Amino acid sequence: MSNRDKIDNFTGAFGLSLIATSFLNAAILILKEKNEAVMGAMKQAMGHHWITHGTIVIVLFIVLGFVFSAMKLGTKIDDKQMLKYIFWGTIISGLIIAGFFFSNLPIASAIKY
């Protein structure tokens, strides 16, 4: 076994989809929290905005996974690269979400920048 092992196309494609949907999840969250019309539409679409949000993210994950697979993107990445991309993609998208919510906490307005 080599130091860097190739992963199969589906594993790579859905790994890339995970990274993309992590960022899309953060973008959707910020968009709906900042835009009342989007929040209202998401509430109306499926009864609660989190149900709509989750459905969008899951559907995008599946669709992007198959699109990336058809493009053979998964074959261009080895296991170490994929792990690094997933790790940093998750950390960065998590920080985007945390930063958004922190900036909306009452304590954040008390901090002088």
KOLVEX-200507 format. One record per residue: residue in three letters; residue number from 1; z, x, y of N, C-alpha, C in turn. Coordinates in nm, 4 decimals. Each point is the difference from the previous one (the first is absolute). Example, Ala and Ser with C-alpha at 12.3 -4.5 7.8 and 13.67 -1.06 7.14 Angstrom:
# KOLVEX-200507
type ALA seq 1 n.zz 0.7800 n.xx 1.3190 n.yy -0.5690 ca.zz 0.0000 ca.xx -0.0890 ca.yy 0.1190 c.zz 0.0000 c.xx 0.0900 c.yy 0.1200
type SER seq 2 n.zz -0.0720 n.xx -0.0350 n.yy 0.1050 ca.zz 0.0060 ca.xx 0.0820 ca.yy 0.1190 c.zz 0.0730 c.xx -0.0770 c.yy 0.1090
# end
This chain:
# KOLVEX-200507
type MET seq 1 n.zz 0.0000 n.xx 0.0844 n.yy -0.1171 ca.zz 0.0000 ca.xx -0.0844 ca.yy 0.1171 c.zz 0.0000 c.xx 0.0896 c.yy 0.1244
type SER seq 2 n.zz -0.0830 n.xx -0.0308 n.yy 0.0937 ca.zz -0.0099 ca.xx 0.0818 ca.yy 0.1209 c.zz 0.1077 c.xx -0.0402 c.yy 0.1005
type ASN seq 3 n.zz 0.0113 n.xx 0.0827 n.yy 0.1023 ca.zz 0.0947 ca.xx -0.0268 ca.yy 0.1067 c.zz -0.0353 c.xx -0.1283 c.yy 0.0743
type ARG seq 4 n.zz -0.1284 n.xx -0.0271 n.yy 0.0107 ca.zz -0.0483 ca.xx -0.1212 ca.yy 0.0667 c.zz -0.0849 c.xx -0.0780 c.yy -0.0984
type ASP seq 5 n.zz 0.0468 n.xx -0.1182 n.yy -0.0321 ca.zz -0.0709 ca.xx -0.0825 ca.yy -0.0961 c.zz -0.0738 c.xx -0.1121 c.yy 0.0705
type LYS seq 6 n.zz -0.1217 n.xx -0.0224 n.yy -0.0431 ca.zz -0.0781 ca.xx -0.1107 ca.yy 0.0539 c.zz 0.0606 c.xx -0.1314 c.yy -0.0467
type ILE seq 7 n.zz -0.0091 n.xx -0.0996 n.yy 0.0847 ca.zz 0.0433 ca.xx -0.1336 ca.yy -0.0384 c.zz -0.1248 c.xx -0.0854 c.yy -0.0175
type ASP seq 8 n.zz 0.0130 n.xx -0.1058 n.yy -0.0760 ca.zz -0.1197 ca.xx -0.0820 ca.yy -0.0228 c.zz -0.0344 c.xx -0.0804 c.yy 0.1247
type ASN seq 9 n.zz -0.1201 n.xx -0.0537 n.yy 0.0009 ca.zz -0.0535 ca.xx -0.0682 ca.yy 0.1176 c.zz 0.0879 c.xx -0.1162 c.yy 0.0458
type PHE seq 10 n.zz 0.0447 n.xx -0.0844 n.yy -0.0939 ca.zz 0.0807 ca.xx -0.1160 ca.yy 0.0390 c.zz 0.1354 c.xx 0.0419 c.yy 0.0560
type THR seq 11 n.zz 0.0616 n.xx 0.1000 n.yy -0.0596 ca.zz 0.1285 ca.xx 0.0471 ca.yy 0.0501 c.zz -0.0151 c.xx 0.0527 c.yy 0.1424
type GLY seq 12 n.zz -0.1014 n.xx 0.0817 n.yy 0.0225 ca.zz -0.0251 ca.xx 0.0537 ca.yy 0.1332 c.zz -0.0358 c.xx -0.1087 c.yy 0.0997
type ALA seq 13 n.zz -0.0857 n.xx -0.0924 n.yy -0.0416 ca.zz -0.0440 ca.xx -0.1060 ca.yy 0.0905 c.zz 0.1155 c.xx -0.0902 c.yy 0.0407
type PHE seq 14 n.zz 0.0843 n.xx -0.0365 n.yy -0.0957 ca.zz 0.1122 ca.xx -0.0870 ca.yy 0.0346 c.zz 0.1113 c.xx 0.0770 c.yy 0.0709
type GLY seq 15 n.zz 0.0086 n.xx 0.1305 n.yy -0.0211 ca.zz 0.0912 ca.xx 0.0826 ca.yy 0.0784 c.zz -0.0426 c.xx 0.0012 c.yy 0.1461
type LEU seq 16 n.zz -0.1304 n.xx 0.0163 n.yy 0.0237 ca.zz -0.0523 ca.xx -0.0053 ca.yy 0.1367 c.zz 0.0199 c.xx -0.1385 c.yy 0.0605
type SER seq 17 n.zz -0.0154 n.xx -0.1023 n.yy -0.0814 ca.zz 0.0222 ca.xx -0.1357 ca.yy 0.0470 c.zz 0.1459 c.xx -0.0206 c.yy 0.0406
type LEU seq 18 n.zz 0.0915 n.xx 0.0582 n.yy -0.0759 ca.zz 0.1417 ca.xx -0.0070 ca.yy 0.0350 c.zz 0.0249 c.xx 0.0595 c.yy 0.1374
type ILE seq 19 n.zz -0.0590 n.xx 0.1157 n.yy 0.0248 ca.zz 0.0176 ca.xx 0.0666 ca.yy 0.1288 c.zz -0.0572 c.xx -0.0866 c.yy 0.1125
type ALA seq 20 n.zz -0.1210 n.xx -0.0497 n.yy -0.0194 ca.zz -0.0642 ca.xx -0.0827 ca.yy 0.1031 c.zz 0.0797 c.xx -0.1267 c.yy 0.0272
type THR seq 21 n.zz 0.0461 n.xx -0.0663 n.yy -0.1055 ca.zz 0.0735 ca.xx -0.1252 ca.yy 0.0207 c.zz 0.1389 c.xx 0.0245 c.yy 0.0582
type SER seq 22 n.zz 0.0563 n.xx 0.1196 n.yy -0.0196 ca.zz 0.1277 ca.xx 0.0319 ca.yy 0.0655 c.zz -0.0179 c.xx -0.0018 c.yy 0.1515
type PHE seq 23 n.zz -0.1088 n.xx 0.0614 n.yy 0.0462 ca.zz -0.0279 ca.xx 0.0002 ca.yy 0.1438 c.zz -0.0402 c.xx -0.1391 c.yy 0.0490
type LEU seq 24 n.zz -0.0788 n.xx -0.0719 n.yy -0.0780 ca.zz -0.0389 ca.xx -0.1361 ca.yy 0.0382 c.zz 0.1220 c.xx -0.0919 c.yy 0.0053
type ASN seq 25 n.zz 0.0936 n.xx 0.0196 n.yy -0.0908 ca.zz 0.1231 ca.xx -0.0776 ca.yy 0.0006 c.zz 0.0744 c.xx 0.0198 c.yy 0.1316
type ALA seq 26 n.zz 0.0120 n.xx 0.1250 n.yy 0.0426 ca.zz 0.0672 ca.xx 0.0289 ca.yy 0.1276 c.zz -0.0754 c.xx -0.0647 c.yy 0.1162
type ALA seq 27 n.zz -0.1321 n.xx 0.0089 n.yy -0.0027 ca.zz -0.0808 ca.xx -0.0576 ca.yy 0.1088 c.zz 0.0135 c.xx -0.1520 c.yy 0.0043
type ILE seq 28 n.zz -0.0045 n.xx -0.0642 n.yy -0.1156 ca.zz 0.0144 ca.xx -0.1463 ca.yy -0.0059 c.zz 0.1373 c.xx -0.0412 c.yy 0.0522
type LEU seq 29 n.zz 0.1027 n.xx 0.0723 n.yy -0.0410 ca.zz 0.1359 ca.xx -0.0318 ca.yy 0.0431 c.zz 0.0121 c.xx 0.0065 c.yy 0.1518
type ILE seq 30 n.zz -0.0483 n.xx 0.1075 n.yy 0.0589 ca.zz 0.0090 ca.xx 0.0151 ca.yy 0.1453 c.zz -0.0842 c.xx -0.1058 c.yy 0.0708
type LEU seq 31 n.zz -0.1206 n.xx -0.0245 n.yy -0.0510 ca.zz -0.0873 ca.xx -0.1008 ca.yy 0.0602 c.zz 0.0659 c.xx -0.1368 c.yy 0.0005
type LYS seq 32 n.zz 0.0550 n.xx -0.0423 n.yy -0.1118 ca.zz 0.0580 ca.xx -0.1345 ca.yy -0.0054 c.zz 0.1285 c.xx -0.0105 c.yy 0.0808
type GLU seq 33 n.zz 0.0763 n.xx 0.1100 n.yy 0.0088 ca.zz 0.1234 ca.xx -0.0034 ca.yy 0.0781 c.zz -0.0269 c.xx 0.0007 c.yy 0.1505
type LYS seq 34 n.zz -0.1107 n.xx 0.0573 n.yy 0.0408 ca.zz -0.0340 ca.xx 0.0081 ca.yy 0.1421 c.zz -0.0866 c.xx -0.1160 c.yy 0.0488
type ASN seq 35 n.zz -0.0641 n.xx -0.0719 n.yy -0.0921 ca.zz -0.0948 ca.xx -0.1039 ca.yy 0.0381 c.zz 0.0441 c.xx -0.1335 c.yy -0.0610
type GLU seq 36 n.zz 0.0491 n.xx -0.0887 n.yy 0.0851 ca.zz 0.0494 ca.xx -0.1300 ca.yy -0.0477 c.zz -0.1087 c.xx -0.0830 c.yy -0.0690
type ALA seq 37 n.zz -0.1236 n.xx 0.0118 n.yy 0.0476 ca.zz -0.1088 ca.xx -0.0770 ca.yy -0.0619 c.zz -0.0238 c.xx 0.0467 c.yy -0.1441
type VAL seq 38 n.zz 0.0037 n.xx 0.1304 n.yy -0.0222 ca.zz -0.0171 ca.xx 0.0538 ca.yy -0.1353 c.zz 0.1176 c.xx -0.0428 c.yy -0.0873
type MET seq 39 n.zz 0.1215 n.xx 0.0104 n.yy 0.0526 ca.zz 0.1188 ca.xx -0.0411 ca.yy -0.0745 c.zz -0.0091 c.xx -0.1480 c.yy -0.0371
type GLY seq 40 n.zz -0.0388 n.xx -0.0822 n.yy 0.0953 ca.zz -0.0134 ca.xx -0.1435 ca.yy -0.0263 c.zz -0.1058 c.xx -0.0298 c.yy -0.1040
type ALA seq 41 n.zz -0.1128 n.xx 0.0677 n.yy 0.0079 ca.zz -0.1069 ca.xx -0.0207 ca.yy -0.0987 c.zz 0.0455 c.xx 0.0425 c.yy -0.1392
type MET seq 42 n.zz 0.0751 n.xx 0.1109 n.yy -0.0067 ca.zz 0.0479 ca.xx 0.0458 ca.yy -0.1299 c.zz 0.1044 c.xx -0.0952 c.yy -0.0577
type LYS seq 43 n.zz 0.0846 n.xx -0.0577 n.yy 0.0853 ca.zz 0.0976 ca.xx -0.0998 ca.yy -0.0456 c.zz -0.0708 c.xx -0.1236 c.yy -0.0523
type GLN seq 44 n.zz -0.1010 n.xx -0.0433 n.yy 0.0744 ca.zz -0.0724 ca.xx -0.1208 ca.yy -0.0368 c.zz -0.0851 c.xx 0.0197 c.yy -0.1262
type ALA seq 45 n.zz -0.0531 n.xx 0.1173 n.yy -0.0199 ca.zz -0.0911 ca.xx 0.0250 ca.yy -0.1119 c.zz 0.0658 c.xx -0.0209 c.yy -0.1358
type MET seq 46 n.zz 0.1236 n.xx 0.0504 n.yy -0.0164 ca.zz 0.0633 ca.xx -0.0075 ca.yy -0.1323 c.zz 0.1452 c.xx -0.0448 c.yy 0.0052
type GLY seq 47 n.zz 0.0420 n.xx -0.0562 n.yy 0.1123 ca.zz 0.1351 ca.xx -0.0528 ca.yy 0.0095 c.zz 0.1018 c.xx 0.0963 c.yy 0.0593
type HIS seq 48 n.zz -0.0210 n.xx 0.1284 n.yy -0.0154 ca.zz 0.0896 ca.xx 0.1011 ca.yy 0.0579 c.zz -0.0808 c.xx 0.1262 c.yy 0.0251
type HIS seq 49 n.zz 0.0267 n.xx 0.0650 n.yy 0.1127 ca.zz -0.0809 ca.xx 0.1174 ca.yy 0.0373 c.zz 0.0111 c.xx 0.1139 c.yy -0.1007
type TRP seq 50 n.zz 0.1168 n.xx 0.0163 n.yy -0.0655 ca.zz 0.0137 ca.xx 0.1083 ca.yy -0.0981 c.zz -0.0816 c.xx -0.0262 c.yy -0.1253
type ILE seq 51 n.zz -0.0166 n.xx -0.1257 n.yy -0.0379 ca.zz -0.0837 ca.xx -0.0326 ca.yy -0.1169 c.zz -0.1449 c.xx 0.0348 c.yy 0.0314
type THR seq 52 n.zz -0.0467 n.xx -0.0380 n.yy 0.1174 ca.zz -0.1366 ca.xx 0.0330 ca.yy 0.0412 c.zz -0.0172 c.xx 0.1507 c.yy 0.0109
type HIS seq 53 n.zz 0.0949 n.xx 0.0669 n.yy 0.0607 ca.zz -0.0042 ca.xx 0.1450 ca.yy 0.0164 c.zz -0.0103 c.xx 0.0686 c.yy -0.1368
type GLY seq 54 n.zz 0.0880 n.xx -0.0370 n.yy -0.0904 ca.zz -0.0007 ca.xx 0.0588 ca.yy -0.1348 c.zz -0.1291 c.xx -0.0260 c.yy -0.0747
type THR seq 55 n.zz -0.0522 n.xx -0.1201 n.yy 0.0132 ca.zz -0.1255 ca.xx -0.0354 ca.yy -0.0669 c.zz -0.1151 c.xx 0.0846 c.yy 0.0540
type ILE seq 56 n.zz -0.0056 n.xx 0.0159 n.yy 0.1306 ca.zz -0.1059 ca.xx 0.0820 ca.yy 0.0605 c.zz 0.0075 c.xx 0.1432 c.yy -0.0519
type VAL seq 57 n.zz 0.1198 n.xx 0.0566 n.yy -0.0019 ca.zz 0.0169 ca.xx 0.1393 ca.yy -0.0442 c.zz -0.0387 c.xx 0.0148 c.yy -0.1479
type ILE seq 58 n.zz 0.0435 n.xx -0.0916 n.yy -0.0849 ca.zz -0.0323 ca.xx 0.0084 ca.yy -0.1435 c.zz -0.1497 c.xx -0.0142 c.yy -0.0227
type VAL seq 59 n.zz -0.0623 n.xx -0.0967 n.yy 0.0664 ca.zz -0.1449 ca.xx -0.0195 ca.yy -0.0163 c.zz -0.0761 c.xx 0.1235 c.yy 0.0498
type LEU seq 60 n.zz 0.0399 n.xx 0.0529 n.yy 0.1147 ca.zz -0.0655 ca.xx 0.1214 ca.yy 0.0512 c.zz 0.0181 c.xx 0.1179 c.yy -0.0955
type PHE seq 61 n.zz 0.1179 n.xx 0.0139 n.yy -0.0585 ca.zz 0.0243 ca.xx 0.1071 ca.yy -0.0962 c.zz -0.0977 c.xx -0.0096 c.yy -0.1169
type ILE seq 62 n.zz -0.0154 n.xx -0.1191 n.yy -0.0549 ca.zz -0.0898 ca.xx -0.0190 ca.yy -0.1151 c.zz -0.1457 c.xx 0.0213 c.yy 0.0408
type VAL seq 63 n.zz -0.0415 n.xx -0.0623 n.yy 0.1090 ca.zz -0.1390 ca.xx 0.0119 ca.yy 0.0447 c.zz -0.0340 c.xx 0.1453 c.yy 0.0328
type LEU seq 64 n.zz 0.0847 n.xx 0.0659 n.yy 0.0784 ca.zz -0.0267 ca.xx 0.1401 ca.yy 0.0350 c.zz 0.0015 c.xx 0.0900 c.yy -0.1229
type GLY seq 65 n.zz 0.0873 n.xx -0.0279 n.yy -0.0946 ca.zz 0.0025 ca.xx 0.0792 ca.yy -0.1232 c.zz -0.1328 c.xx -0.0055 c.yy -0.0725
type PHE seq 66 n.zz -0.0565 n.xx -0.1196 n.yy -0.0121 ca.zz -0.1289 ca.xx -0.0129 ca.yy -0.0673 c.zz -0.1153 c.xx 0.0561 c.yy 0.0835
type VAL seq 67 n.zz 0.0072 n.xx -0.0157 n.yy 0.1315 ca.zz -0.1035 ca.xx 0.0581 ca.yy 0.0877 c.zz 0.0021 c.xx 0.1520 c.yy -0.0113
type PHE seq 68 n.zz 0.1195 n.xx 0.0591 n.yy 0.0117 ca.zz 0.0111 ca.xx 0.1457 ca.yy -0.0114 c.zz -0.0422 c.xx 0.0479 c.yy -0.1381
type SER seq 69 n.zz 0.0280 n.xx -0.0798 n.yy -0.1013 ca.zz -0.0409 ca.xx 0.0353 ca.yy -0.1359 c.zz -0.1522 c.xx -0.0002 c.yy -0.0130
type ALA seq 70 n.zz -0.0639 n.xx -0.1011 n.yy 0.0579 ca.zz -0.1467 ca.xx -0.0079 ca.yy -0.0051 c.zz -0.0637 c.xx 0.1163 c.yy 0.0752
type MET seq 71 n.zz 0.0702 n.xx 0.0490 n.yy 0.1018 ca.zz -0.0505 ca.xx 0.1138 ca.yy 0.0769 c.zz 0.0336 c.xx 0.1336 c.yy -0.0678
type LYS seq 72 n.zz 0.0718 n.xx -0.0077 n.yy -0.1120 ca.zz 0.0412 ca.xx 0.1188 ca.yy -0.0768 c.zz 0.0886 c.xx 0.0939 c.yy 0.0823
type LEU seq 73 n.zz 0.0749 n.xx -0.0546 n.yy 0.0934 ca.zz 0.0880 ca.xx 0.0828 ca.yy 0.0827 c.zz 0.1148 c.xx 0.0590 c.yy -0.0815
type GLY seq 74 n.zz 0.0412 n.xx -0.0711 n.yy -0.1027 ca.zz 0.1116 ca.xx 0.0469 ca.yy -0.0814 c.zz -0.0279 c.xx 0.1278 c.yy -0.0750
type THR seq 75 n.zz -0.1250 n.xx 0.0314 n.yy -0.0238 ca.zz -0.0346 ca.xx 0.1206 ca.yy -0.0755 c.zz 0.0041 c.xx 0.1256 c.yy 0.0858
type LYS seq 76 n.zz 0.0129 n.xx -0.0158 n.yy 0.1294 ca.zz -0.0032 ca.xx 0.1137 ca.yy 0.0913 c.zz 0.1397 c.xx 0.0563 c.yy 0.0309
type ILE seq 77 n.zz 0.1021 n.xx -0.0571 n.yy -0.0608 ca.zz 0.1377 ca.xx 0.0362 ca.yy 0.0328 c.zz 0.0734 c.xx 0.0407 c.yy -0.1275
type ASP seq 78 n.zz 0.0803 n.xx 0.1060 n.yy 0.0102 ca.zz 0.0809 ca.xx 0.0372 ca.yy -0.1161 c.zz 0.1410 c.xx -0.0572 c.yy 0.0149
type ASP seq 79 n.zz 0.0806 n.xx 0.0182 n.yy -0.1028 ca.zz 0.1317 ca.xx -0.0628 ca.yy -0.0028 c.zz 0.0930 c.xx 0.0485 c.yy 0.1116
type LYS seq 80 n.zz -0.0027 n.xx 0.1261 n.yy 0.0304 ca.zz 0.0878 ca.xx 0.0542 ca.yy 0.1055 c.zz -0.0400 c.xx -0.0522 c.yy 0.1378
type GLN seq 81 n.zz -0.1295 n.xx -0.0072 n.yy 0.0259 ca.zz -0.0471 ca.xx -0.0543 ca.yy 0.1272 c.zz 0.0415 c.xx -0.1462 c.yy 0.0137
type MET seq 82 n.zz -0.0206 n.xx -0.0770 n.yy -0.1073 ca.zz 0.0329 ca.xx -0.1428 ca.yy 0.0051 c.zz 0.1481 c.xx -0.0202 c.yy 0.0264
type LEU seq 83 n.zz 0.0833 n.xx 0.0762 n.yy -0.0686 ca.zz 0.1439 ca.xx -0.0119 ca.yy 0.0213 c.zz 0.0356 c.xx 0.0314 c.yy 0.1447
type LYS seq 84 n.zz -0.0588 n.xx 0.1039 n.yy 0.0553 ca.zz 0.0255 ca.xx 0.0386 ca.yy 0.1390 c.zz -0.0470 c.xx -0.1106 c.yy 0.0958
type TYR seq 85 n.zz -0.1192 n.xx -0.0543 n.yy -0.0228 ca.zz -0.0529 ca.xx -0.1061 ca.yy 0.0873 c.zz 0.0866 c.xx -0.1259 c.yy -0.0059
type ILE seq 86 n.zz 0.0409 n.xx -0.0385 n.yy -0.1200 ca.zz 0.0847 ca.xx -0.1190 ca.yy -0.0145 c.zz 0.1349 c.xx 0.0226 c.yy 0.0683
type PHE seq 87 n.zz 0.0584 n.xx 0.1173 n.yy -0.0226 ca.zz 0.1297 ca.xx 0.0316 ca.yy 0.0602 c.zz -0.0078 c.xx -0.0097 c.yy 0.1522
type TRP seq 88 n.zz -0.0931 n.xx 0.0714 n.yy 0.0605 ca.zz -0.0092 ca.xx 0.0025 ca.yy 0.1463 c.zz -0.0475 c.xx -0.1334 c.yy 0.0574
type GLY seq 89 n.zz -0.0906 n.xx -0.0684 n.yy -0.0697 ca.zz -0.0447 ca.xx -0.1307 ca.yy 0.0471 c.zz 0.1138 c.xx -0.1002 c.yy 0.0038
type THR seq 90 n.zz 0.0843 n.xx 0.0035 n.yy -0.1022 ca.zz 0.1143 ca.xx -0.0902 ca.yy -0.0059 c.zz 0.1029 c.xx 0.0352 c.yy 0.1072
type ILE seq 91 n.zz 0.0267 n.xx 0.1282 n.yy 0.0161 ca.zz 0.0964 ca.xx 0.0435 ca.yy 0.1019 c.zz -0.0486 c.xx -0.0394 c.yy 0.1403
type ILE seq 92 n.zz -0.1249 n.xx 0.0291 n.yy 0.0304 ca.zz -0.0524 ca.xx -0.0279 ca.yy 0.1343 c.zz -0.0039 c.xx -0.1497 c.yy 0.0276
type SER seq 93 n.zz -0.0489 n.xx -0.0790 n.yy -0.0949 ca.zz -0.0043 ca.xx -0.1452 ca.yy 0.0245 c.zz 0.1406 c.xx -0.0574 c.yy 0.0098
type GLY seq 94 n.zz 0.0943 n.xx 0.0535 n.yy -0.0772 ca.zz 0.1398 ca.xx -0.0432 ca.yy 0.0107 c.zz 0.0598 c.xx 0.0343 c.yy 0.1354
type LEU seq 95 n.zz -0.0332 n.xx 0.1178 n.yy 0.0512 ca.zz 0.0482 ca.xx 0.0393 ca.yy 0.1323 c.zz -0.0609 c.xx -0.0867 c.yy 0.1106
type ILE seq 96 n.zz -0.1253 n.xx -0.0384 n.yy -0.0180 ca.zz -0.0631 ca.xx -0.0900 ca.yy 0.0971 c.zz 0.0765 c.xx -0.1323 c.yy 0.0055
type ILE seq 97 n.zz 0.0305 n.xx -0.0548 n.yy -0.1161 ca.zz 0.0737 ca.xx -0.1269 ca.yy -0.0067 c.zz 0.1411 c.xx 0.0167 c.yy 0.0565
type ALA seq 98 n.zz 0.0690 n.xx 0.1059 n.yy -0.0425 ca.zz 0.1365 ca.xx 0.0234 ca.yy 0.0489 c.zz 0.0007 c.xx 0.0209 c.yy 0.1518
type GLY seq 99 n.zz -0.0978 n.xx 0.0758 n.yy 0.0500 ca.zz -0.0089 ca.xx 0.0230 ca.yy 0.1438 c.zz -0.0238 c.xx -0.1284 c.yy 0.0766
type PHE seq 100 n.zz -0.0850 n.xx -0.0854 n.yy -0.0550 ca.zz -0.0260 ca.xx -0.1288 ca.yy 0.0652 c.zz 0.1277 c.xx -0.0831 c.yy 0.0082
type PHE seq 101 n.zz 0.0711 n.xx -0.0115 n.yy -0.1118 ca.zz 0.1208 ca.xx -0.0820 ca.yy 0.0003 c.zz 0.1112 c.xx 0.0644 c.yy 0.0817
type PHE seq 102 n.zz 0.0126 n.xx 0.1325 n.yy -0.0049 ca.zz 0.1025 ca.xx 0.0660 ca.yy 0.0799 c.zz -0.0218 c.xx -0.0260 c.yy 0.1480
type SER seq 103 n.zz -0.1238 n.xx 0.0050 n.yy 0.0424 ca.zz -0.0285 ca.xx -0.0215 ca.yy 0.1427 c.zz 0.0332 c.xx -0.1420 c.yy 0.0442
type ASN seq 104 n.zz 0.0170 n.xx -0.0910 n.yy -0.0947 ca.zz 0.0316 ca.xx -0.1389 ca.yy 0.0336 c.zz 0.1491 c.xx -0.0326 c.yy -0.0184
type LEU seq 105 n.zz 0.0803 n.xx 0.0978 n.yy -0.0421 ca.zz 0.1432 ca.xx -0.0223 ca.yy -0.0128 c.zz 0.0652 c.xx 0.0020 c.yy 0.1373
type PRO seq 106 n.zz 0.1052 n.xx -0.0802 n.yy 0.0193 ca.zz 0.0700 ca.xx 0.0019 ca.yy 0.1290 c.zz 0.0508 c.xx 0.1389 c.yy 0.0383
type ILE seq 107 n.zz 0.0432 n.xx 0.0778 n.yy -0.0983 ca.zz 0.0506 ca.xx 0.1337 ca.yy 0.0296 c.zz -0.1088 c.xx 0.0907 c.yy 0.0566
type ALA seq 108 n.zz -0.1242 n.xx -0.0233 n.yy -0.0407 ca.zz -0.1103 ca.xx 0.0837 ca.yy 0.0482 c.zz -0.0188 c.xx -0.0151 c.yy 0.1495
type SER seq 109 n.zz 0.0234 n.xx -0.1193 n.yy 0.0530 ca.zz -0.0159 ca.xx -0.0200 ca.yy 0.1444 c.zz 0.1125 c.xx 0.0657 c.yy 0.0786
type ALA seq 110 n.zz 0.1117 n.xx 0.0289 n.yy -0.0654 ca.zz 0.1135 ca.xx 0.0642 ca.yy 0.0660 c.zz -0.0181 c.xx 0.1517 c.yy 0.0067
type ILE seq 111 n.zz -0.0878 n.xx 0.0553 n.yy -0.0842 ca.zz -0.0224 ca.xx 0.1444 ca.yy -0.0016 c.zz -0.0925 c.xx 0.0377 c.yy 0.1148
type LYS seq 112 n.zz 0.0418 n.xx 0.0961 n.yy 0.0763 ca.zz -0.0815 ca.xx 0.0473 ca.yy 0.1147 c.zz -0.0931 c.xx 0.1102 c.yy -0.0494
type TYR seq 113 n.zz -0.1291 n.xx -0.0170 n.yy 0.0206 ca.zz -0.0974 ca.xx 0.1007 ca.yy -0.0441 c.zz -0.0317 c.xx 0.0941 c.yy 0.1117
# end
